[in-house]
Amino acid sequence: MEWSPERWFNDAQQWLFEAVVQPVLFHAGLGHVLEDGYAATGWLLVGLLQLVVIVGLIGPLQRLWPVEPVRDRAAVRTDILYTLIHRLGVFRVALFFTLGPVLDSLFGSLRAAGLGTFHLDDLWPGVTDIAWVSLLLYLVVFDFVDYWIHRGQHQFEWWWKLHALHHSQQQMTMWSDNRNHLLDDVLRDLIIVTVAQLIGVAPGQFIAIVAIAQLSESLQHANLRLDFGRLGGRLWVSPWFHRRHHSIGIGHESTARNGRVVLGGHNFGVLLPWWDMLFGTAIFDGRYEPTGVRDQVEPGVDGRVRDYGRGFWSQQWRGVLRLMGRN
């Protein structure tokens, strides 16, 4: 029998849908969303596979070559909750029922007005329509977009007030990637989905790109003393490269011409360090330093350090207060 990863994935998705998701939808009176439920099953399967890799591969690597001993296991447990919410599709399902109808209506109106989708993989017939070439092309485009989203999260003060939660983890582990304010995630996903619609990425390719990015980001955030060498570290973002982005006073701050410390930072690349190298935001200095946000460890003008919260709801609420200028 012919075997391929795509066929295996499709068979597993079909089985999981028929055995678990479809009965749940019928029981909940949601038989009218079976098609969307099947698509959601694909995301659920990807999330389950990612958790297997995180626990079975990245976890042992953390124990072999840790940057620092794990001191705050309660904070790590909160990060695990963030990971489960995102990787198992809870956040995506919430977006589907809230923003999904609005986006569908918007994109439908644009198509009705004659604004069709531009398919990026049609650029070079015979070459860019090859599956793996098309996938690489879309991956590079989305990573370029993600780089500028990340720059925006650090450049605009209102956005940084949300994104700072991600940087407030002083005990980085393989679970820290999804430690984000939900509003921050909504903004990013809105931009990514809009770009996906505009350039015509196929659903299967989009899932593959997201899966590759998420697994790579789990590795990048790991408590792992690992670099990819002088060449490899300039081809793909390593745990060391990204840890520099989280280092206090390095990853989220820059120095203005007048010498003042301002919002900014270094090493914004999500998958590819190329953009940091191209736009002058890369740091390759080989150092491992404490992670977090400066105002967690240095008192502000009021003499107090900032509390970013301990549990999930506390962190989300404090993010809203920061956005309102009350924290």
PyMOL commands that set and color helices and strands:
alter all, ss='L'
color gray80, all
select helices_A, chain A and resi 5-27+31-64+73-87+90-98+100-112+120-122+131-155+157-167+176-178+182-199+203-220+229-232+239-246+274-279+294-297+312-323
alter helices_A, ss='H'
color red, helices_A
select strands_A, chain A and resi 253-255+261-263
alter strands_A, ss='S'
color yellow, strands_A
deselect
rebuild
show_as cartoon
